[in-house]
Amino acid sequence: MFVDSAQVSDARLSEVTENFVPWVRERLIDGRYVGWLTSEERHVVAGAGVLFMDFPPHWMDPEPVRAYLLNVYVDPAFRGRGLARELLDVAMNDARQRGIKVMSLHASEFGRPLYERNGFKSTNEMILWSEADVAGK
């Protein structure tokens, strides 16, 4: 996903992978992260995940949990088949069944149209990266 979007160097990708595996394992075990994979002939071709985050009660939702959609990816050879849409539907339904009213995400330029078609809106969120983080790209 990061390589396809030219967001990361090989060195940074290795570092991310090394840190991601124990991070996601812990959250899969305790239920803070759920993920779905689509396979064809025993080969994973698409996936998506949701992180359930502790979040202060807010006017959008007084409950203290938000859903953050991440790791949505479809292998280029399998795009155009509706796999991302199917995974998005599953993720949105899972959050809805848990009573979660707010789901957020960070969209790539390729994913943005899918999310907009499904009701996601751009917000006023801002971000700050330290120079060290930007240099690691």
FIBA-363087 format. One record per atom (N, C-alpha, C): residue in three letters; atom name; y, z, x. Coordinates in nm, 3 decimals. Each point is the difference from the previous one (the first is absolute). Layout:
BEGIN
<'ALA'; 'CA'; <Y; Z; X>> ...
END
This chain:
BEGIN
<'MET'; 'N'; <-0.118; 0.000; 0.083>> <'MET'; 'CA'; <0.118; 0.000; -0.083>> <'MET'; 'C'; <0.125; 0.000; 0.088>> <'PHE'; 'N'; <0.006; 0.091; 0.097>> <'PHE'; 'CA'; <0.118; 0.008; 0.086>> <'PHE'; 'C'; <0.008; -0.122; 0.092>> <'VAL'; 'N'; <-0.115; -0.047; 0.044>> <'VAL'; 'CA'; <-0.002; -0.118; 0.087>> <'VAL'; 'C'; <0.046; -0.123; -0.077>> <'ASP'; 'N'; <-0.051; -0.018; -0.123>> <'ASP'; 'CA'; <0.040; -0.114; -0.083>> <'ASP'; 'C'; <0.150; -0.005; -0.021>> <'SER'; 'N'; <0.063; 0.115; -0.013>> <'SER'; 'CA'; <0.143; 0.003; -0.026>> <'SER'; 'C'; <0.083; 0.013; 0.127>> <'ALA'; 'N'; <-0.065; -0.011; 0.115>> <'ALA'; 'CA'; <0.067; 0.006; 0.131>> <'ALA'; 'C'; <0.087; 0.125; 0.014>> <'GLN'; 'N'; <-0.050; 0.114; -0.047>> <'GLN'; 'CA'; <0.076; 0.123; 0.005>> <'GLN'; 'C'; <-0.032; 0.088; 0.119>> <'VAL'; 'N'; <-0.104; -0.033; 0.076>> <'VAL'; 'CA'; <-0.044; 0.097; 0.099>> <'VAL'; 'C'; <-0.063; -0.068; 0.121>> <'SER'; 'N'; <0.020; 0.060; 0.115>> <'SER'; 'CA'; <-0.064; -0.048; 0.123>> <'SER'; 'C'; <-0.145; 0.046; 0.001>> <'ASP'; 'N'; <-0.080; -0.060; 0.089>> <'ASP'; 'CA'; <-0.141; 0.041; 0.014>> <'ASP'; 'C'; <-0.010; 0.147; 0.041>> <'ALA'; 'N'; <0.088; 0.041; 0.091>> <'ALA'; 'CA'; <-0.003; 0.139; 0.047>> <'ALA'; 'C'; <0.030; 0.096; -0.115>> <'ARG'; 'N'; <0.101; -0.031; -0.080>> <'ARG'; 'CA'; <0.036; 0.088; -0.112>> <'ARG'; 'C'; <-0.112; -0.001; -0.105>> <'LEU'; 'N'; <-0.060; -0.116; -0.024>> <'LEU'; 'CA'; <-0.108; -0.009; -0.097>> <'LEU'; 'C'; <-0.117; 0.089; 0.041>> <'SER'; 'N'; <-0.033; 0.001; 0.128>> <'SER'; 'CA'; <-0.107; 0.086; 0.050>> <'SER'; 'C'; <0.034; 0.147; -0.023>> <'GLU'; 'N'; <0.124; 0.036; 0.026>> <'GLU'; 'CA'; <0.045; 0.138; -0.020>> <'GLU'; 'C'; <-0.006; 0.038; -0.148>> <'VAL'; 'N'; <0.044; -0.092; -0.086>> <'VAL'; 'CA'; <-0.003; 0.026; -0.144>> <'VAL'; 'C'; <-0.144; 0.020; -0.046>> <'THR'; 'N'; <-0.089; -0.087; 0.042>> <'THR'; 'CA'; <-0.141; 0.010; -0.040>> <'THR'; 'C'; <-0.060; 0.133; 0.045>> <'GLU'; 'N'; <0.027; 0.037; 0.123>> <'GLU'; 'CA'; <-0.051; 0.126; 0.054>> <'GLU'; 'C'; <0.046; 0.120; -0.084>> <'ASN'; 'N'; <0.122; -0.003; -0.046>> <'ASN'; 'CA'; <0.054; 0.110; -0.080>> <'ASN'; 'C'; <-0.037; -0.011; -0.148>> <'PHE'; 'N'; <-0.018; -0.123; -0.048>> <'PHE'; 'CA'; <-0.027; -0.019; -0.143>> <'PHE'; 'C'; <-0.138; 0.051; -0.041>> <'VAL'; 'N'; <-0.099; -0.026; 0.083>> <'VAL'; 'CA'; <-0.138; 0.036; -0.037>> <'VAL'; 'C'; <-0.014; 0.149; -0.034>> <'PRO'; 'N'; <0.041; 0.093; 0.087>> <'PRO'; 'CA'; <-0.014; 0.141; -0.039>> <'PRO'; 'C'; <0.092; 0.038; -0.116>> <'TRP'; 'N'; <0.117; -0.062; -0.006>> <'TRP'; 'CA'; <0.095; 0.028; -0.109>> <'TRP'; 'C'; <-0.063; -0.036; -0.134>> <'VAL'; 'N'; <-0.052; -0.122; -0.011>> <'VAL'; 'CA'; <-0.055; -0.044; -0.129>> <'VAL'; 'C'; <-0.130; 0.073; -0.032>> <'ARG'; 'N'; <-0.080; 0.030; 0.100>> <'ARG'; 'CA'; <-0.125; 0.074; -0.024>> <'ARG'; 'C'; <0.027; 0.134; -0.067>> <'GLU'; 'N'; <0.096; 0.075; 0.054>> <'GLU'; 'CA'; <0.036; 0.130; -0.058>> <'GLU'; 'C'; <0.045; -0.014; -0.145>> <'ARG'; 'N'; <0.080; -0.099; -0.028>> <'ARG'; 'CA'; <0.055; -0.018; -0.134>> <'ARG'; 'C'; <-0.103; -0.056; -0.099>> <'LEU'; 'N'; <-0.093; -0.080; 0.049>> <'LEU'; 'CA'; <-0.109; -0.045; -0.087>> <'LEU'; 'C'; <-0.086; 0.119; -0.042>> <'ILE'; 'N'; <-0.026; 0.089; 0.095>> <'ILE'; 'CA'; <-0.084; 0.117; -0.028>> <'ILE'; 'C'; <0.067; 0.092; -0.101>> <'ASP'; 'N'; <0.130; 0.026; 0.017>> <'ASP'; 'CA'; <0.065; 0.095; -0.092>> <'ASP'; 'C'; <0.059; -0.067; -0.125>> <'GLY'; 'N'; <-0.011; -0.132; -0.010>> <'GLY'; 'CA'; <0.043; -0.069; -0.122>> <'GLY'; 'C'; <0.146; -0.042; -0.005>> <'ARG'; 'N'; <0.073; 0.024; 0.109>> <'ARG'; 'CA'; <0.141; -0.042; 0.000>> <'ARG'; 'C'; <0.014; -0.150; 0.016>> <'TYR'; 'N'; <-0.105; -0.068; 0.045>> <'TYR'; 'CA'; <0.002; -0.145; 0.017>> <'TYR'; 'C'; <-0.124; -0.055; -0.068>> <'VAL'; 'N'; <0.020; -0.107; -0.075>> <'VAL'; 'CA'; <-0.112; -0.075; -0.055>> <'VAL'; 'C'; <0.021; -0.146; 0.038>> <'GLY'; 'N'; <-0.108; -0.068; 0.018>> <'GLY'; 'CA'; <0.010; -0.141; 0.038>> <'GLY'; 'C'; <-0.107; -0.082; -0.070>> <'TRP'; 'N'; <0.028; -0.128; -0.011>> <'TRP'; 'CA'; <-0.092; -0.094; -0.062>> <'TRP'; 'C'; <-0.013; -0.121; 0.090>> <'LEU'; 'N'; <-0.121; -0.051; 0.010>> <'LEU'; 'CA'; <-0.028; -0.118; 0.081>> <'LEU'; 'C'; <-0.068; -0.104; -0.087>> <'THR'; 'N'; <0.030; -0.125; 0.028>> <'THR'; 'CA'; <-0.066; -0.112; -0.065>> <'THR'; 'C'; <-0.078; -0.073; 0.108>> <'SER'; 'N'; <-0.125; -0.031; -0.029>> <'SER'; 'CA'; <-0.080; -0.069; 0.102>> <'SER'; 'C'; <-0.062; -0.125; -0.058>> <'GLU'; 'N'; <-0.031; -0.089; 0.090>> <'GLU'; 'CA'; <-0.073; -0.121; -0.036>> <'GLU'; 'C'; <-0.102; -0.023; 0.110>> <'GLU'; 'N'; <-0.126; -0.011; -0.041>> <'GLU'; 'CA'; <-0.110; -0.017; 0.095>> <'GLU'; 'C'; <0.004; 0.105; 0.111>> <'ARG'; 'N'; <0.018; 0.126; -0.040>> <'ARG'; 'CA'; <-0.002; 0.116; 0.090>> <'ARG'; 'C'; <0.114; 0.000; 0.101>> <'HIS'; 'N'; <0.106; -0.075; -0.029>> <'HIS'; 'CA'; <0.118; -0.004; 0.087>> <'HIS'; 'C'; <0.120; 0.046; -0.083>> <'VAL'; 'N'; <0.071; 0.103; 0.048>> <'VAL'; 'CA'; <0.118; 0.049; -0.071>> <'VAL'; 'C'; <0.109; -0.106; 0.009>> <'VAL'; 'N'; <0.052; -0.041; -0.117>> <'VAL'; 'CA'; <0.102; -0.104; -0.004>> <'VAL'; 'C'; <0.134; 0.048; -0.055>> <'ALA'; 'N'; <0.002; 0.118; -0.058>> <'ALA'; 'CA'; <0.125; 0.054; -0.055>> <'ALA'; 'C'; <-0.013; 0.151; -0.015>> <'GLY'; 'N'; <0.115; 0.065; 0.001>> <'GLY'; 'CA'; <-0.001; 0.145; -0.017>> <'GLY'; 'C'; <0.136; 0.052; -0.040>> <'ALA'; 'N'; <0.000; 0.121; -0.051>> <'ALA'; 'CA'; <0.123; 0.069; -0.038>> <'ALA'; 'C'; <-0.028; 0.149; 0.000>> <'GLY'; 'N'; <0.105; 0.078; 0.015>> <'GLY'; 'CA'; <-0.014; 0.145; -0.004>> <'GLY'; 'C'; <0.119; 0.066; -0.066>> <'VAL'; 'N'; <-0.022; 0.122; -0.044>> <'VAL'; 'CA'; <0.107; 0.081; -0.057>> <'VAL'; 'C'; <-0.004; 0.137; 0.065>> <'LEU'; 'N'; <0.116; 0.043; 0.046>> <'LEU'; 'CA'; <0.017; 0.135; 0.054>> <'LEU'; 'C'; <0.070; 0.082; -0.107>> <'PHE'; 'N'; <-0.060; 0.112; -0.037>> <'PHE'; 'CA'; <0.061; 0.090; -0.098>> <'PHE'; 'C'; <0.079; 0.104; 0.079>> <'MET'; 'N'; <0.131; -0.008; -0.016>> <'MET'; 'CA'; <0.091; 0.080; 0.083>> <'MET'; 'C'; <0.061; 0.114; -0.079>> <'ASP'; 'N'; <0.009; 0.114; 0.067>> <'ASP'; 'CA'; <0.076; 0.112; -0.053>> <'ASP'; 'C'; <0.146; -0.045; -0.005>> <'PHE'; 'N'; <0.065; 0.017; -0.112>> <'PHE'; 'CA'; <0.137; -0.046; -0.016>> <'PHE'; 'C'; <0.071; 0.096; -0.095>> <'PRO'; 'N'; <0.123; 0.037; 0.029>> <'PRO'; 'CA'; <0.066; 0.095; -0.088>> <'PRO'; 'C'; <0.020; -0.056; -0.140>> <'PRO'; 'N'; <-0.012; 0.084; -0.101>> <'PRO'; 'CA'; <0.026; -0.047; -0.136>> <'PRO'; 'C'; <0.136; -0.071; -0.004>> <'HIS'; 'N'; <0.006; -0.106; -0.076>> <'HIS'; 'CA'; <0.113; -0.092; 0.004>> <'HIS'; 'C'; <0.028; -0.048; -0.141>> <'TRP'; 'N'; <0.118; -0.055; -0.022>> <'TRP'; 'CA'; <0.032; -0.048; -0.135>> <'TRP'; 'C'; <-0.093; -0.112; -0.045>> <'MET'; 'N'; <-0.057; -0.077; 0.095>> <'MET'; 'CA'; <-0.093; -0.107; -0.039>> <'MET'; 'C'; <-0.135; 0.054; -0.043>> <'ASP'; 'N'; <-0.035; 0.116; 0.055>> <'ASP'; 'CA'; <-0.128; 0.062; -0.031>> <'ASP'; 'C'; <0.006; 0.147; 0.041>> <'PRO'; 'N'; <-0.008; 0.090; -0.096>> <'PRO'; 'CA'; <0.009; 0.142; 0.035>> <'PRO'; 'C'; <-0.125; 0.055; 0.070>> <'GLU'; 'N'; <-0.108; -0.079; 0.006>> <'GLU'; 'CA'; <-0.121; 0.046; 0.068>> <'GLU'; 'C'; <0.017; -0.015; 0.151>> <'PRO'; 'N'; <-0.062; 0.087; 0.079>> <'PRO'; 'CA'; <0.023; 0.000; 0.145>> <'PRO'; 'C'; <-0.092; -0.092; 0.082>> <'VAL'; 'N'; <-0.035; -0.115; -0.053>> <'VAL'; 'CA'; <-0.084; -0.095; 0.074>> <'VAL'; 'C'; <0.051; -0.141; -0.027>> <'ARG'; 'N'; <0.002; -0.080; 0.105>> <'ARG'; 'CA'; <0.031; -0.143; -0.012>> <'ARG'; 'C'; <-0.111; -0.080; 0.063>> <'ALA'; 'N'; <-0.015; -0.121; -0.048>> <'ALA'; 'CA'; <-0.098; -0.093; 0.057>> <'ALA'; 'C'; <0.073; -0.099; 0.090>> <'TYR'; 'N'; <-0.054; -0.020; 0.119>> <'TYR'; 'CA'; <0.057; -0.097; 0.092>> <'TYR'; 'C'; <-0.107; -0.105; 0.028>> <'LEU'; 'N'; <0.026; -0.123; -0.041>> <'LEU'; 'CA'; <-0.093; -0.110; 0.019>> <'LEU'; 'C'; <0.015; -0.054; 0.142>> <'LEU'; 'N'; <-0.111; -0.015; 0.070>> <'LEU'; 'CA'; <0.005; -0.050; 0.137>> <'LEU'; 'C'; <-0.128; -0.074; 0.035>> <'ASN'; 'N'; <0.003; -0.064; 0.114>> <'ASN'; 'CA'; <-0.117; -0.071; 0.052>> <'ASN'; 'C'; <-0.052; -0.109; -0.093>> <'VAL'; 'N'; <0.091; -0.061; -0.075>> <'VAL'; 'CA'; <-0.040; -0.113; -0.084>> <'VAL'; 'C'; <-0.006; -0.123; 0.089>> <'TYR'; 'N'; <-0.119; -0.059; 0.006>> <'TYR'; 'CA'; <-0.018; -0.115; 0.088>> <'TYR'; 'C'; <-0.112; -0.088; -0.053>> <'VAL'; 'N'; <0.022; -0.130; 0.010>> <'VAL'; 'CA'; <-0.104; -0.099; -0.034>> <'VAL'; 'C'; <-0.014; -0.093; 0.119>> <'ASP'; 'N'; <-0.122; -0.018; 0.045>> <'ASP'; 'CA'; <-0.030; -0.093; 0.109>> <'ASP'; 'C'; <0.059; -0.137; -0.038>> <'PRO'; 'N'; <0.070; -0.065; 0.093>> <'PRO'; 'CA'; <0.063; -0.128; -0.033>> <'PRO'; 'C'; <-0.092; -0.103; -0.064>> <'ALA'; 'N'; <-0.126; -0.002; 0.039>> <'ALA'; 'CA'; <-0.095; -0.098; -0.056>> <'ALA'; 'C'; <-0.032; 0.028; -0.147>> <'PHE'; 'N'; <0.036; 0.119; -0.050>> <'PHE'; 'CA'; <-0.034; 0.038; -0.136>> <'PHE'; 'C'; <0.122; 0.018; -0.090>> <'ARG'; 'N'; <0.116; -0.037; 0.049>> <'ARG'; 'CA'; <0.123; 0.014; -0.079>> <'ARG'; 'C'; <0.004; -0.105; -0.110>> <'GLY'; 'N'; <0.076; 0.032; -0.103>> <'GLY'; 'CA'; <0.014; -0.092; -0.114>> <'GLY'; 'C'; <-0.109; 0.017; -0.105>> <'ARG'; 'N'; <-0.084; 0.098; 0.015>> <'ARG'; 'CA'; <-0.110; 0.023; -0.095>> <'ARG'; 'C'; <0.028; 0.118; -0.093>> <'GLY'; 'N'; <0.116; 0.063; 0.015>> <'GLY'; 'CA'; <0.034; 0.113; -0.086>> <'GLY'; 'C'; <-0.054; 0.133; 0.048>> <'LEU'; 'N'; <-0.048; 0.007; 0.124>> <'LEU'; 'CA'; <-0.057; 0.125; 0.050>> <'LEU'; 'C'; <0.104; 0.110; 0.013>> <'ALA'; 'N'; <0.118; -0.034; 0.050>> <'ALA'; 'CA'; <0.105; 0.102; 0.013>> <'ALA'; 'C'; <0.040; 0.051; -0.137>> <'ARG'; 'N'; <0.009; -0.088; -0.097>> <'ARG'; 'CA'; <0.035; 0.040; -0.137>> <'ARG'; 'C'; <-0.106; 0.095; -0.056>> <'GLU'; 'N'; <-0.127; -0.032; 0.022>> <'GLU'; 'CA'; <-0.107; 0.086; -0.049>> <'GLU'; 'C'; <0.007; 0.139; 0.065>> <'LEU'; 'N'; <0.021; 0.003; 0.130>> <'LEU'; 'CA'; <0.010; 0.128; 0.070>> <'LEU'; 'C'; <0.122; 0.079; -0.047>> <'LEU'; 'N'; <0.111; -0.069; -0.022>> <'LEU'; 'CA'; <0.120; 0.066; -0.052>> <'LEU'; 'C'; <-0.028; 0.060; -0.137>> <'ASP'; 'N'; <-0.066; -0.073; -0.086>> <'ASP'; 'CA'; <-0.035; 0.052; -0.133>> <'ASP'; 'C'; <-0.085; 0.127; 0.011>> <'VAL'; 'N'; <-0.099; -0.003; 0.088>> <'VAL'; 'CA'; <-0.088; 0.116; 0.017>> <'VAL'; 'C'; <0.082; 0.121; 0.048>> <'ALA'; 'N'; <0.087; -0.024; 0.099>> <'ALA'; 'CA'; <0.081; 0.109; 0.056>> <'ALA'; 'C'; <0.096; 0.057; -0.105>> <'MET'; 'N'; <0.065; -0.088; -0.074>> <'MET'; 'CA'; <0.094; 0.046; -0.103>> <'MET'; 'C'; <-0.073; 0.076; -0.110>> <'ASN'; 'N'; <-0.116; -0.047; -0.039>> <'ASN'; 'CA'; <-0.078; 0.070; -0.103>> <'ASN'; 'C'; <-0.048; 0.136; 0.049>> <'ASP'; 'N'; <-0.041; 0.007; 0.125>> <'ASP'; 'CA'; <-0.044; 0.128; 0.056>> <'ASP'; 'C'; <0.113; 0.101; -0.003>> <'ALA'; 'N'; <0.118; -0.041; 0.043>> <'ALA'; 'CA'; <0.116; 0.091; -0.001>> <'ALA'; 'C'; <0.034; 0.041; -0.144>> <'ARG'; 'N'; <-0.004; -0.095; -0.091>> <'ARG'; 'CA'; <0.031; 0.029; -0.140>> <'ARG'; 'C'; <-0.100; 0.102; -0.057>> <'GLN'; 'N'; <-0.129; -0.018; 0.032>> <'GLN'; 'CA'; <-0.102; 0.094; -0.049>> <'GLN'; 'C'; <0.020; 0.140; 0.056>> <'ARG'; 'N'; <0.061; 0.011; 0.115>> <'ARG'; 'CA'; <0.030; 0.130; 0.060>> <'ARG'; 'C'; <0.130; 0.060; -0.055>> <'GLY'; 'N'; <0.068; -0.074; -0.088>> <'GLY'; 'CA'; <0.124; 0.048; -0.057>> <'GLY'; 'C'; <0.121; -0.019; 0.089>> <'ILE'; 'N'; <-0.014; -0.082; 0.102>> <'ILE'; 'CA'; <0.110; -0.025; 0.093>> <'ILE'; 'C'; <0.089; -0.110; -0.055>> <'LYS'; 'N'; <0.128; 0.028; -0.007>> <'LYS'; 'CA'; <0.094; -0.094; -0.061>> <'LYS'; 'C'; <0.077; -0.085; 0.101>> <'VAL'; 'N'; <0.001; 0.040; 0.127>> <'VAL'; 'CA'; <0.077; -0.073; 0.101>> <'VAL'; 'C'; <-0.094; -0.047; 0.111>> <'MET'; 'N'; <0.002; -0.131; 0.022>> <'MET'; 'CA'; <-0.074; -0.060; 0.111>> <'MET'; 'C'; <0.101; -0.080; 0.082>> <'SER'; 'N'; <-0.001; 0.023; 0.129>> <'SER'; 'CA'; <0.091; -0.074; 0.087>> <'SER'; 'C'; <-0.081; -0.076; 0.105>> <'LEU'; 'N'; <0.067; -0.088; 0.072>> <'LEU'; 'CA'; <-0.064; -0.079; 0.104>> <'LEU'; 'C'; <0.107; -0.064; 0.086>> <'HIS'; 'N'; <-0.041; -0.055; 0.110>> <'HIS'; 'CA'; <0.087; -0.082; 0.083>> <'HIS'; 'C'; <-0.063; -0.139; -0.001>> <'ALA'; 'N'; <0.075; -0.098; -0.048>> <'ALA'; 'CA'; <-0.055; -0.134; -0.019>> <'ALA'; 'C'; <0.038; -0.094; 0.114>> <'SER'; 'N'; <-0.095; -0.081; 0.039>> <'SER'; 'CA'; <0.030; -0.110; 0.091>> <'SER'; 'C'; <0.067; -0.110; -0.081>> <'GLU'; 'N'; <0.057; -0.096; 0.067>> <'GLU'; 'CA'; <0.061; -0.111; -0.074>> <'GLU'; 'C'; <-0.106; -0.075; -0.081>> <'PHE'; 'N'; <-0.125; -0.001; 0.046>> <'PHE'; 'CA'; <-0.106; -0.069; -0.071>> <'PHE'; 'C'; <-0.046; 0.077; -0.123>> <'GLY'; 'N'; <0.001; 0.133; 0.009>> <'GLY'; 'CA'; <-0.047; 0.082; -0.110>> <'GLY'; 'C'; <0.104; 0.027; -0.107>> <'ARG'; 'N'; <0.127; -0.009; 0.037>> <'ARG'; 'CA'; <0.108; 0.034; -0.093>> <'ARG'; 'C'; <-0.012; -0.068; -0.137>> <'PRO'; 'N'; <-0.026; -0.130; -0.008>> <'PRO'; 'CA'; <-0.010; -0.063; -0.134>> <'PRO'; 'C'; <-0.109; 0.062; -0.088>> <'LEU'; 'N'; <-0.114; 0.033; 0.058>> <'LEU'; 'CA'; <-0.107; 0.064; -0.077>> <'LEU'; 'C'; <0.046; 0.132; -0.058>> <'TYR'; 'N'; <0.064; 0.081; 0.081>> <'TYR'; 'CA'; <0.044; 0.131; -0.046>> <'TYR'; 'C'; <0.111; -0.013; -0.105>> <'GLU'; 'N'; <0.091; -0.091; 0.021>> <'GLU'; 'CA'; <0.107; -0.020; -0.099>> <'GLU'; 'C'; <-0.056; -0.046; -0.134>> <'ARG'; 'N'; <-0.100; -0.090; 0.003>> <'ARG'; 'CA'; <-0.063; -0.046; -0.125>> <'ARG'; 'C'; <-0.068; 0.115; -0.074>> <'ASN'; 'N'; <-0.033; 0.106; 0.073>> <'ASN'; 'CA'; <-0.071; 0.113; -0.060>> <'ASN'; 'C'; <0.089; 0.121; -0.022>> <'GLY'; 'N'; <0.130; -0.023; -0.004>> <'GLY'; 'CA'; <0.093; 0.105; -0.040>> <'GLY'; 'C'; <0.065; 0.080; 0.111>> <'PHE'; 'N'; <-0.035; -0.023; 0.125>> <'PHE'; 'CA'; <0.061; 0.074; 0.110>> <'PHE'; 'C'; <0.144; -0.049; 0.020>> <'LYS'; 'N'; <0.089; 0.092; 0.028>> <'LYS'; 'CA'; <0.141; -0.031; 0.021>> <'LYS'; 'C'; <0.042; 0.045; 0.140>> <'SER'; 'N'; <0.095; -0.072; 0.058>> <'SER'; 'CA'; <0.058; 0.044; 0.127>> <'SER'; 'C'; <0.082; 0.125; -0.026>> <'THR'; 'N'; <0.006; 0.088; 0.101>> <'THR'; 'CA'; <0.075; 0.124; -0.015>> <'THR'; 'C'; <0.107; 0.009; 0.110>> <'ASN'; 'N'; <0.065; 0.112; 0.003>> <'ASN'; 'CA'; <0.103; 0.023; 0.099>> <'ASN'; 'C'; <-0.053; 0.075; 0.122>> <'GLU'; 'N'; <-0.129; -0.001; 0.023>> <'GLU'; 'CA'; <-0.057; 0.071; 0.113>> <'GLU'; 'C'; <0.055; -0.054; 0.132>> <'MET'; 'N'; <0.020; 0.088; 0.093>> <'MET'; 'CA'; <0.046; -0.036; 0.134>> <'MET'; 'C'; <-0.098; 0.059; 0.100>> <'ILE'; 'N'; <0.003; -0.051; 0.123>> <'ILE'; 'CA'; <-0.093; 0.049; 0.102>> <'ILE'; 'C'; <0.072; 0.006; 0.134>> <'LEU'; 'N'; <-0.043; 0.093; 0.084>> <'LEU'; 'CA'; <0.055; 0.014; 0.134>> <'LEU'; 'C'; <-0.116; 0.002; 0.097>> <'TRP'; 'N'; <0.001; -0.088; 0.099>> <'TRP'; 'CA'; <-0.099; -0.001; 0.107>> <'TRP'; 'C'; <0.068; 0.047; 0.126>> <'SER'; 'N'; <-0.068; 0.083; 0.078>> <'SER'; 'CA'; <0.054; 0.036; 0.130>> <'SER'; 'C'; <-0.017; -0.119; 0.093>> <'GLU'; 'N'; <0.080; -0.008; 0.104>> <'GLU'; 'CA'; <-0.011; -0.112; 0.095>> <'GLU'; 'C'; <-0.139; -0.009; 0.060>> <'ALA'; 'N'; <-0.063; 0.114; 0.025>> <'ALA'; 'CA'; <-0.135; -0.001; 0.058>> <'ALA'; 'C'; <-0.097; -0.071; -0.092>> <'ASP'; 'N'; <0.011; 0.024; -0.130>> <'ASP'; 'CA'; <-0.091; -0.065; -0.096>> <'ASP'; 'C'; <0.025; -0.149; -0.006>> <'VAL'; 'N'; <0.125; -0.041; 0.001>> <'VAL'; 'CA'; <0.032; -0.142; -0.006>> <'VAL'; 'C'; <-0.047; -0.069; 0.127>> <'ALA'; 'N'; <0.015; 0.066; 0.113>> <'ALA'; 'CA'; <-0.040; -0.058; 0.128>> <'ALA'; 'C'; <-0.151; -0.019; 0.007>> <'GLY'; 'N'; <-0.075; 0.081; -0.076>> <'GLY'; 'CA'; <-0.146; -0.011; 0.004>> <'GLY'; 'C'; <-0.054; -0.120; -0.072>> <'LYS'; 'N'; <0.086; -0.073; -0.067>> <'LYS'; 'CA'; <-0.044; -0.117; -0.077>> <'LYS'; 'C'; <-0.060; -0.106; 0.087>> 
END
